[in-house]
Amino acid sequence: MLDGSSAHFEATLVPVGDPDMVVEWLKDGEPIMPSSRIKTIYDFGFVSLDITGITELDTGEYECRARNR
């Protein structure tokens, strides 16, 4: 990817609407904290991660983890 472009990741989780579901995004095994350029969504089983203005520092392995009871 080119510096300054955007990255988008998404997944669908089941069961939809589980109030006990906890979702987190990780980069290289570390939690990603939302910021002005990093947005996360979790809505009715749909999860996404958007990163704007990417740089070389954003290079890595991204993972979405979901857990419930």
N, C-alpha and C positions, 0 to 999 in steps of 0.2 A: 504494500500500500504506500501511497505517497504521503509525505508529511502534510498535515493540514486537512486531509480527507477525513471521512467518517467511517466507523465500524459499527455493524449491527449484528447482534446475536439473538436468537429466539428459540423457545421450546414450548411444548405443551405438556402440562402435568395432569395426572389423574390421581386421585379423584378431584373433580372440579368443585370448588367451593368448600374444601375441607378447612374448617376454622383452626385446626391444629397444625396445618402445613406451615413449615418454616422454609423459606427459600433464601439462598445466599449465592452471590457470584464471587468467584475467586480468580485471581491472577497469580500464576506460579505458586498455588497453594495458600495464598494470603487473601483475606477478605478484601473486597473492593468497596470503598466508601463512596457513596454518591457525592457529586460536586457540581460545579457550574458546567462542566463538560462531560460528566458521567451521569447518565440517568438510567434508573431501573424501573421496571413495571412488573407487577404481579396482579393479574386481574382475571378471575374466573378460569384459572388453569393456564392462562397464557402468561409467559414470562419473557422479558426482553432486557437486553443491555445495549445501550447506545453510547458510543464514545465519539465526541466531535473534536476536531483539531488534533488528530493523532500525531504522535511523534515517535521517534525511535524508542523512547522510554516505555511506550505502550506495547512493545513486542514481548510476547510471552505466551504461555499456555493458559487459556481461559476455561473455566469450568462452572457449571451451574449445579448446585446441590440442593436437594429438597428432602425434607424429612417430616414425618409426623409420628403419631403414637404407634 
